[in-house]
Amino acid sequence: MGAATRRIDPPPFYGELFARERTRLPGHGRAALDRVREEAFTRFLGLGLPTQKAEAWKYSPITRLANREMALAEPTVPGLEEVSAWFGGGPATRRLIFVDGHLQPEFSHVGGLPAGVRVMGLARAIETIPEAVAEALAGCDPERAFSQLNAALTRSGAWIELADGVALEEPLQLLFLHRGGDSAVMTHPRIVIRLGRGARLHLLETHAGSGSGHCFVNLVGQAVLGDGAELLCDRLQLGGSGLSLLARGFLEMGAGARLRATTVALGSGFLRNEIELRLAGREGEAILSGLYMPRGEEHVDTLVRIHHEAENCHSDQFYKGVVEDRARAAFAGKIIVHRGAQKTNAYQANNNLLLSDRAEVNSKPELEIYADDVKCSHGATCGDLDPEALFYLRARGLAREVASSLLVYAFANEVIERMADARLQALTRRAMLERVPGGAALEAEGLL
């Protein structure tokens, strides 16, 4: 199969948009940043848009979405109720709030942070530490077209930095509201996280689609965890049919670093989560959990690659899917144990419920091992509700819809309860119940 079939040239509107917007991007006129943006956009054009002939994009119709002519989203101002409905954490939680990719200073709050903590919007980071931002944009994902497009066009996002030994006791929330507009728009947020040796952070990342307009979000996150650092990350993604969310996370972990990340994707017209994780130091640990629940004609993809590059590291992937109507989902999880990464302990599980004969899920767990003293396993399941469990519940007087909903809730809640923040967990659980047929009846009948 020729390389030409695995990519296509981006349509002309991208070049026209970059030529038109480049002078309006934050940091324009700073030579280093201008050069990085130019080189990234040139690389994007050279790499092209991936087609479904490319193995990593086999189940992702991204070309059809990315070929649609779009403009960069313009700023709008939300109401307080629209924003506060998605608050996680408690009263001391700091937040950066974005609407269609634009930071909302009037709703954001990152003041009063302890010494050694630096949290700011990306535009401010460009003004205060332009060389560091340019270096971050230039050094991430050079072979991925959408990461290069993000580097060329990003104008918002978050810069999060904790010095050695610093712990942020309260969570930090990044809240993204996606409205779209009368015409198709796109945004390119960039999140940069740098945790020093022994630093600790609890991050809440929330995406909520609140409008009917088409909005394509091309998010790139990059994180470096120093030796002994700890990162907790709770992520909720929920949007309407007009939202297309492409989220890429690139993480590198030092010796003894700890990561616990839970992602719940409750729908969008198109949603794809990618994680590229490197356990680069001895005795690191990464626990990744995920739940996806597409319905209607929604499409959700999950791609996880974990590289074990050092000895005595542990990774655990635990992903579940509930797919109904004509929705489609795909999961591709890969564990790569590099030479020298002895005593690796890696586990991967992907379990799926199909609630309709027309629903589809594609699961591809993989192991690639180049060391001989390891303990690795993977597995995938796909099926419908257990008829014996359904019969048991109905025999105790529950209507079929309520009994089915209770089983779906129990299946999905095993992931949701892994979220570390109680308030975001409750928001997620409520949103999940709204998507399950008969979910409201569970609370009404006191079954939860």
MARGUZA-643395 format. One record per residue (C-alpha): x, y, z; residue in three letters. Coordinates in nm, 4 decimals, decimal comma. Example, Ala and Ser with C-alpha at 12.3 -4.5 7.8 and 13.67 -1.06 7.14 Angstrom:
BEGIN
       px       py       pz type
   1,2300  -0,4500   0,7800  Ala
   1,3670  -0,1060   0,7140  Ser
END
This chain:
BEGIN
       px       py       pz type
   0,0000   0,0000   0,0000  Met
   0,1560   0,3280  -0,1079  Gly
   0,2071   0,6142   0,1323  Ala
  -0,0019   0,8364  -0,0926  Ala
  -0,3142   0,6373  -0,0074  Thr
  -0,2582   0,6954   0,3657  Arg
  -0,2641   1,0747   0,3436  Arg
  -0,4116   1,3510   0,1344  Ile
  -0,3059   1,7105   0,0864  Asp
  -0,4891   1,9575   0,3106  Pro
  -0,7429   2,1696   0,1202  Pro
  -0,6379   2,5239   0,0188  Pro
  -0,8399   2,6996   0,2886  Phe
  -0,5770   2,6046   0,5507  Tyr
  -0,3093   2,8032   0,3704  Gly
  -0,5449   3,0958   0,3217  Glu
  -0,6424   3,0881   0,6887  Leu
  -0,2813   3,0786   0,8096  Phe
  -0,1838   3,3674   0,5810  Ala
  -0,4802   3,5701   0,7064  Arg
  -0,4495   3,4916   1,0790  Glu
  -0,0755   3,4697   1,1389  Arg
  -0,0386   3,8372   1,2281  Thr
  -0,3239   3,8091   1,4804  Arg
  -0,1782   3,5145   1,6691  Leu
  -0,0294   3,5788   2,0150  Pro
   0,3405   3,6539   2,0044  Gly
   0,3492   3,7638   1,6419  His
   0,6656   3,9598   1,5817  Gly
   0,8777   3,7477   1,8147  Arg
   1,1268   3,5850   1,5823  Ala
   1,1570   3,2485   1,7591  Ala
   0,7838   3,1953   1,7854  Leu
   0,7136   3,3135   1,4308  Asp
   0,9728   3,0675   1,3053  Arg
   0,8217   2,7795   1,5026  Val
   0,4741   2,8559   1,3676  Arg
   0,6009   2,8802   1,0083  Glu
   0,7923   2,5544   1,0339  Glu
   0,5002   2,3764   1,2001  Ala
   0,2562   2,4854   0,9324  Phe
   0,4954   2,3835   0,6551  Thr
   0,5328   2,0456   0,8221  Arg
   0,1547   2,0108   0,8515  Phe
   0,1190   2,0664   0,4783  Leu
   0,3924   1,8117   0,4117  Gly
   0,2471   1,5463   0,6414  Leu
  -0,1042   1,5928   0,5053  Gly
  -0,4326   1,4703   0,6500  Leu
  -0,4438   1,1015   0,7462  Pro
  -0,6986   0,8822   0,5729  Thr
  -0,8579   0,5626   0,6973  Gln
  -0,5963   0,3703   0,4982  Lys
  -0,3489   0,4647   0,7722  Ala
  -0,3628   0,1962   1,0427  Glu
  -0,3859   0,4402   1,3350  Ala
  -0,6840   0,6128   1,1694  Trp
  -0,8592   0,3040   1,0325  Lys
  -1,1844   0,3688   1,2187  Tyr
  -1,1631   0,7495   1,2318  Ser
  -1,3322   0,9447   0,9509  Pro
  -1,1186   1,2489   1,0310  Ile
  -1,0552   1,3465   0,6691  Thr
  -1,4222   1,4152   0,6087  Arg
  -1,4339   1,6424   0,9141  Leu
  -1,1019   1,8206   0,8588  Ala
  -1,1757   1,8837   0,4906  Asn
  -1,4716   2,1035   0,5811  Arg
  -1,3855   2,4713   0,5424  Glu
  -1,3558   2,6387   0,8818  Met
  -1,2448   2,9661   1,0367  Ala
  -1,0811   3,0249   1,3739  Leu
  -1,3483   3,0767   1,6392  Ala
  -1,4079   3,4331   1,7522  Glu
  -1,4514   3,5192   2,1224  Pro
  -1,7965   3,5203   2,2841  Thr
  -1,9030   3,5846   2,6427  Val
  -2,1036   3,3169   2,8278  Pro
  -2,3439   3,3619   3,1144  Gly
  -2,2404   3,2749   3,4680  Leu
  -2,4902   2,9887   3,4935  Glu
  -2,3576   2,8340   3,1721  Glu
  -2,0089   2,8305   3,3189  Val
  -2,0789   2,7399   3,6823  Ser
  -2,2858   2,4368   3,5841  Ala
  -1,9584   2,2569   3,5074  Trp
  -1,7511   2,3575   3,8071  Phe
  -1,5602   2,0761   3,9730  Gly
  -1,3625   2,0829   4,2948  Gly
  -1,4526   2,3025   4,5887  Gly
  -1,4575   2,6750   4,6719  Pro
  -1,0760   2,6945   4,6769  Ala
  -1,0366   2,5354   4,3325  Thr
  -0,8538   2,7559   4,0822  Arg
  -0,9879   2,7634   3,7276  Arg
  -0,9009   2,8694   3,3783  Leu
  -1,2171   2,8937   3,1686  Ile
  -1,2273   2,8994   2,7904  Phe
  -1,5143   2,9553   2,5489  Val
  -1,4500   2,8408   2,1926  Asp
  -1,0815   2,8448   2,2707  Gly
  -1,0672   3,1945   2,4211  His
  -0,9713   3,2499   2,7838  Leu
  -1,2406   3,4207   2,9930  Gln
  -1,0519   3,6300   3,2532  Pro
  -1,3717   3,7474   3,4221  Glu
  -1,4636   3,3906   3,5172  Phe
  -1,1142   3,2475   3,5663  Ser
  -0,9319   3,2516   3,8987  His
  -0,5696   3,1479   3,9499  Val
  -0,4641   3,4042   4,2077  Gly
  -0,3117   3,3354   4,5469  Gly
  -0,1148   3,0325   4,4377  Leu
   0,1680   2,9136   4,6633  Pro
   0,5294   2,9918   4,5836  Ala
   0,6707   2,7701   4,3128  Gly
   0,3410   2,7369   4,1226  Val
   0,2891   2,9158   3,7922  Arg
  -0,0497   2,8862   3,6191  Val
  -0,1504   3,1139   3,3336  Met
  -0,3202   3,1259   2,9987  Gly
  -0,1035   3,0418   2,7007  Leu
  -0,1275   3,3944   2,5575  Ala
   0,0184   3,5369   2,8779  Arg
   0,2877   3,2698   2,8781  Ala
   0,3820   3,3760   2,5260  Ile
   0,4257   3,7313   2,6495  Glu
   0,6222   3,6455   2,9644  Thr
   0,8246   3,3354   2,8681  Ile
   0,8163   3,3298   2,4851  Pro
   1,1326   3,1215   2,4459  Glu
   0,9956   2,8447   2,6707  Ala
   0,6663   2,8399   2,4809  Val
   0,8429   2,8294   2,1455  Ala
   1,0555   2,5400   2,2684  Glu
   0,7472   2,3500   2,3895  Ala
   0,5602   2,3999   2,0617  Leu
   0,8603   2,2984   1,8529  Ala
   0,9520   1,9885   2,0486  Gly
   0,6244   1,7969   2,0539  Cys
   0,4991   1,5364   1,8059  Asp
   0,6895   1,6315   1,4875  Pro
   0,5407   1,3422   1,2870  Glu
   0,1742   1,4086   1,3646  Arg
  -0,0033   1,6499   1,1320  Ala
  -0,2668   1,7728   1,3759  Phe
  -0,0075   1,8488   1,6442  Ser
   0,1801   2,0597   1,3900  Gln
  -0,1414   2,2385   1,2930  Leu
  -0,1982   2,3087   1,6611  Asn
   0,1532   2,4528   1,6993  Ala
   0,0987   2,6767   1,3986  Ala
  -0,2425   2,8128   1,4997  Leu
  -0,2685   2,7847   1,8775  Thr
  -0,3635   3,1043   2,0539  Arg
  -0,5014   2,9775   2,3824  Ser
  -0,4564   2,7113   2,6433  Gly
  -0,2772   2,6727   2,9731  Ala
   0,0785   2,6825   3,1038  Trp
   0,1098   2,4928   3,4337  Ile
   0,4407   2,4661   3,6143  Glu
   0,5211   2,3391   3,9640  Leu
   0,8703   2,3631   4,1104  Ala
   1,0500   2,0792   4,2869  Asp
   0,8717   1,9599   4,5987  Gly
   0,5661   2,1844   4,5547  Val
   0,2158   2,0420   4,6032  Ala
  -0,1005   2,2214   4,4938  Leu
  -0,3421   2,1018   4,7618  Glu
  -0,6647   2,2047   4,5849  Glu
  -0,7539   2,0909   4,2322  Pro
  -0,6925   2,3064   3,9273  Leu
  -0,9708   2,3013   3,6684  Gln
  -0,9445   2,3712   3,2967  Leu
  -1,2987   2,4239   3,1693  Leu
  -1,3626   2,4366   2,7952  Phe
  -1,7064   2,5399   2,6684  Leu
  -1,7575   2,4764   2,2983  His
  -2,0377   2,6740   2,1365  Arg
  -1,9520   2,6932   1,7689  Gly
  -2,1330   2,9443   1,5503  Gly
  -2,3467   2,9890   1,2410  Asp
  -2,0543   2,8691   1,0290  Ser
  -1,7981   2,5975   1,1030  Ala
  -1,5133   2,7032   1,3330  Val
  -1,2063   2,5419   1,4866  Met
  -0,9881   2,5964   1,7913  Thr
  -0,6403   2,4688   1,8776  His
  -0,5836   2,4723   2,2553  Pro
  -0,2422   2,3757   2,3921  Arg
  -0,1885   2,2572   2,7514  Ile
   0,1672   2,2438   2,8847  Val
   0,2325   2,0840   3,2251  Ile
   0,5715   2,0666   3,3928  Arg
   0,5972   1,9062   3,7340  Leu
   0,9292   1,9278   3,9142  Gly
   1,0847   1,6572   4,1260  Arg
   0,8330   1,5439   4,3908  Gly
   0,5633   1,7952   4,2827  Ala
   0,1926   1,7057   4,3083  Arg
  -0,1054   1,8287   4,1033  Leu
  -0,4720   1,7320   4,0728  His
  -0,6045   1,8496   3,7358  Leu
  -0,9692   1,8612   3,6308  Leu
  -1,0298   1,8969   3,2573  Glu
  -1,3880   1,9510   3,1443  Thr
  -1,5208   1,9835   2,7895  His
  -1,8860   2,0743   2,7413  Ala
  -2,0568   2,1473   2,4117  Gly
  -2,3241   2,4071   2,4768  Ser
  -2,4190   2,5096   2,1235  Gly
  -2,5479   2,3555   1,8025  Ser
  -2,2897   2,5064   1,5679  Gly
  -2,0071   2,2964   1,4262  His
  -1,6851   2,3309   1,6237  Cys
  -1,3679   2,1294   1,5573  Phe
  -1,1386   2,1257   1,8628  Val
  -0,7801   2,0159   1,8010  Asn
  -0,6344   1,9896   2,1518  Leu
  -0,2743   1,8996   2,2308  Val
  -0,1525   1,8421   2,5848  Gly
   0,2069   1,7764   2,6815  Gln
   0,3265   1,6920   3,0297  Ala
   0,6638   1,6180   3,1853  Val
   0,6631   1,4623   3,5321  Leu
   0,9914   1,4876   3,7194  Gly
   1,1269   1,2136   3,9438  Asp
   0,8752   1,1301   4,2152  Gly
   0,6100   1,3709   4,0804  Ala
   0,2392   1,2844   4,1032  Glu
  -0,0380   1,3848   3,8643  Leu
  -0,4060   1,3091   3,9158  Leu
  -0,6194   1,3909   3,6139  Cys
  -0,9997   1,3704   3,5892  Asp
  -1,1431   1,4468   3,2461  Arg
  -1,5089   1,4758   3,1390  Leu
  -1,6041   1,5237   2,7730  Gln
  -1,9630   1,5897   2,6696  Leu
  -2,0960   1,7649   2,3627  Gly
  -2,3663   1,7721   2,0992  Gly
  -2,3574   1,6491   1,7416  Ser
  -2,1853   1,9689   1,6248  Gly
  -1,8738   1,9137   1,8372  Leu
  -1,5751   1,7277   1,6952  Ser
  -1,3033   1,6856   1,9579  Leu
  -0,9580   1,5540   1,8755  Leu
  -0,7510   1,5363   2,1956  Ala
  -0,3865   1,4295   2,2061  Arg
  -0,1916   1,3778   2,5287  Gly
   0,1859   1,3353   2,5263  Phe
   0,3386   1,2480   2,8637  Leu
   0,6884   1,1646   2,9850  Glu
   0,7443   1,0345   3,3372  Met
   1,0631   1,0300   3,5424  Gly
   1,1808   0,7785   3,8005  Ala
   0,9216   0,7012   4,0664  Gly
   0,6615   0,9309   3,9070  Ala
   0,2917   0,8502   3,9485  Arg
   0,0029   0,9153   3,7104  Leu
  -0,3645   0,8360   3,7631  Arg
  -0,5881   0,9569   3,4813  Ala
  -0,9585   0,8893   3,4276  Thr
  -1,1375   1,0006   3,1101  Thr
  -1,5133   0,9790   3,0598  Val
  -1,6322   1,0548   2,7053  Ala
  -2,0091   1,0881   2,7028  Leu
  -2,0534   1,1910   2,3449  Gly
  -1,9908   1,4311   2,0596  Ser
  -2,0456   1,4008   1,6896  Gly
  -1,6842   1,2849   1,6648  Phe
  -1,4503   1,2316   1,9579  Leu
  -1,0990   1,0853   1,9579  Arg
  -0,8676   1,0592   2,2570  Asn
  -0,5012   0,9760   2,2012  Glu
  -0,2434   0,9130   2,4732  Ile
   0,1272   0,8649   2,4107  Glu
   0,2946   0,7859   2,7429  Leu
   0,6602   0,7156   2,8171  Arg
   0,7721   0,5611   3,1443  Leu
   1,1283   0,6858   3,1129  Ala
   1,2485   0,6356   3,4714  Gly
   1,2647   0,3383   3,7052  Arg
   0,9673   0,2443   3,9264  Glu
   0,7140   0,4696   3,7562  Gly
   0,3428   0,3916   3,7676  Glu
   0,0611   0,4893   3,5283  Ala
  -0,3038   0,3988   3,5909  Ile
  -0,5279   0,4931   3,2965  Leu
  -0,9043   0,4442   3,3100  Ser
  -1,1664   0,5381   3,0545  Gly
  -1,5353   0,5166   2,9722  Leu
  -1,7009   0,6023   2,6402  Tyr
  -2,0767   0,5989   2,5782  Met
  -2,1680   0,7042   2,2228  Pro
  -2,5290   0,6926   2,1084  Arg
  -2,7276   0,7995   1,8031  Gly
  -2,4709   0,8243   1,5255  Glu
  -2,1841   0,9454   1,7433  Glu
  -1,8306   0,8197   1,6973  His
  -1,5714   0,7772   1,9752  Val
  -1,2138   0,6556   1,9320  Asp
  -0,9530   0,5810   2,1976  Thr
  -0,5865   0,5290   2,1138  Leu
  -0,3370   0,4516   2,3929  Val
   0,0329   0,3744   2,3566  Arg
   0,2410   0,3130   2,6661  Ile
   0,6170   0,2848   2,6279  His
   0,7961   0,1026   2,9088  His
   1,1519   0,2299   2,8738  Glu
   1,2880   0,1649   3,2252  Ala
   1,2953  -0,1157   3,4778  Glu
   1,0382  -0,1971   3,7474  Asn
   0,7550   0,0135   3,6061  Cys
   0,3838  -0,0602   3,6270  His
   0,1032   0,0390   3,3923  Ser
  -0,2667  -0,0425   3,3981  Asp
  -0,5204   0,0367   3,1250  Gln
  -0,8863  -0,0160   3,2173  Phe
  -1,1348   0,1002   2,9529  Tyr
  -1,5048   0,0357   2,9112  Lys
  -1,7537   0,1201   2,6406  Gly
  -2,1337   0,1341   2,6194  Val
  -2,2462   0,1718   2,2588  Val
  -2,6079   0,2058   2,1483  Glu
  -2,8251   0,2980   1,8480  Asp
  -2,6071   0,3337   1,5358  Arg
  -2,3049   0,4666   1,7231  Ala
  -1,9499   0,3463   1,6634  Arg
  -1,6536   0,3135   1,8949  Ala
  -1,2953   0,1992   1,8547  Ala
  -1,0251   0,1176   2,1068  Phe
  -0,6593   0,0608   2,0201  Ala
  -0,4326   0,0038   2,3168  Gly
  -0,0688  -0,0868   2,2832  Lys
   0,1964  -0,1706   2,5423  Ile
   0,5555  -0,1500   2,4192  Ile
   0,8211  -0,2934   2,6482  Val
   1,1582  -0,1669   2,5270  His
   1,4895  -0,3461   2,5597  Arg
   1,6234  -0,3217   2,9118  Gly
   1,2833  -0,2548   3,0687  Ala
   1,3027  -0,5652   3,2884  Gln
   1,0540  -0,6319   3,5702  Lys
   0,7810  -0,4532   3,3760  Thr
   0,4276  -0,5149   3,5021  Asn
   0,1677  -0,4078   3,2461  Ala
  -0,2036  -0,4821   3,2208  Tyr
  -0,4697  -0,3823   2,9715  Gln
  -0,8433  -0,4520   2,9586  Ala
  -1,1148  -0,3250   2,7256  Asn
  -1,4744  -0,4325   2,7946  Asn
  -1,7712  -0,3254   2,5840  Asn
  -2,1497  -0,3419   2,5995  Leu
  -2,3483  -0,3265   2,2761  Leu
  -2,7058  -0,2147   2,3411  Leu
  -2,8210  -0,2292   1,9797  Ser
  -2,7836  -0,4681   1,6882  Asp
  -2,6737  -0,1701   1,4786  Arg
  -2,4035  -0,0465   1,7168  Ala
  -2,0397  -0,1242   1,6383  Glu
  -1,7199  -0,1447   1,8385  Val
  -1,3699  -0,2324   1,7205  Asn
  -1,1130  -0,3310   1,9826  Ser
  -0,7445  -0,3910   1,9184  Lys
  -0,5278  -0,4662   2,2239  Pro
  -0,1571  -0,5158   2,1501  Glu
   0,1650  -0,6162   2,3227  Leu
   0,5123  -0,5558   2,1819  Glu
   0,7834  -0,6916   2,4116  Ile
   1,1618  -0,6711   2,3780  Tyr
   1,2546  -0,7764   2,7337  Ala
   1,2443  -1,1248   2,8837  Asp
   1,1622  -1,0664   3,2524  Asp
   0,8173  -0,9088   3,2368  Val
   0,4586  -0,9679   3,3422  Lys
   0,2175  -0,8416   3,0770  Cys
  -0,1414  -0,9267   2,9879  Ser
  -0,4246  -0,7876   2,7815  His
  -0,7815  -0,8734   2,6958  Gly
  -1,0959  -0,7441   2,5295  Ala
  -1,4640  -0,8418   2,5544  Thr
  -1,7738  -0,7370   2,3661  Cys
  -2,1322  -0,8410   2,4302  Gly
  -2,4783  -0,7408   2,5408  Asp
  -2,6389  -0,7351   2,8835  Leu
  -2,6184  -1,0551   3,0859  Asp
  -2,9595  -1,2245   3,0434  Pro
  -2,9317  -1,4009   3,3793  Glu
  -2,8647  -1,0747   3,5640  Ala
  -3,1525  -0,9130   3,3753  Leu
  -3,3851  -1,1991   3,4685  Phe
  -3,2756  -1,1777   3,8332  Tyr
  -3,3649  -0,8071   3,8526  Leu
  -3,6959  -0,8470   3,6700  Arg
  -3,7901  -1,1344   3,8990  Ala
  -3,7666  -0,8828   4,1845  Arg
  -4,0249  -0,6552   4,0292  Gly
  -3,8178  -0,4155   3,8197  Leu
  -3,9441  -0,3128   3,4775  Ala
  -3,7218  -0,4248   3,1904  Arg
  -3,6017  -0,0709   3,1097  Glu
  -3,5165  -0,0003   3,4737  Val
  -3,3387  -0,3335   3,5145  Ala
  -3,1367  -0,2734   3,1969  Ser
  -3,0463   0,0767   3,3112  Ser
  -2,9303  -0,0539   3,6480  Leu
  -2,6957  -0,3022   3,4791  Leu
  -2,5566  -0,0348   3,2488  Val
  -2,5074   0,1977   3,5441  Tyr
  -2,3181  -0,0684   3,7399  Ala
  -2,0987  -0,1425   3,4381  Phe
  -2,0145   0,2233   3,3690  Ala
  -1,9879   0,3380   3,7287  Asn
  -1,6869   0,1139   3,7855  Glu
  -1,4877   0,3665   3,5826  Val
  -1,6622   0,6825   3,7031  Ile
  -1,5899   0,6016   4,0666  Glu
  -1,2185   0,6111   3,9829  Arg
  -1,2422   0,9880   3,9427  Met
  -1,0641   1,1504   4,2338  Ala
  -1,2804   1,4657   4,2554  Asp
  -1,6194   1,4032   4,4178  Ala
  -1,7963   1,6975   4,2547  Arg
  -1,6818   1,6177   3,9020  Leu
  -1,7656   1,2540   3,9680  Gln
  -2,1222   1,3545   4,0592  Ala
  -2,1531   1,5739   3,7466  Leu
  -2,0290   1,2856   3,5357  Thr
  -2,2652   1,0352   3,6929  Arg
  -2,5647   1,2637   3,6387  Arg
  -2,4689   1,3246   3,2755  Ala
  -2,4245   0,9512   3,2243  Met
  -2,7702   0,8739   3,3656  Leu
  -2,9246   1,1274   3,1280  Glu
  -2,7845   0,9298   2,8358  Arg
  -2,9062   0,5882   2,9538  Val
  -3,2652   0,4963   2,8621  Pro
  -3,4553   0,4826   3,1880  Gly
  -3,1663   0,6357   3,3801  Gly
  -3,3910   0,8905   3,5513  Ala
  -3,6071   0,6124   3,6875  Ala
  -3,3154   0,4676   3,8829  Leu
  -3,3008   0,7704   4,1106  Glu
  -3,6787   0,8088   4,1182  Ala
  -3,7165   0,4529   4,2489  Glu
  -3,4338   0,4956   4,5011  Gly
  -3,2108   0,2362   4,3370  Leu
  -2,8934   0,4475   4,3508  Leu
END
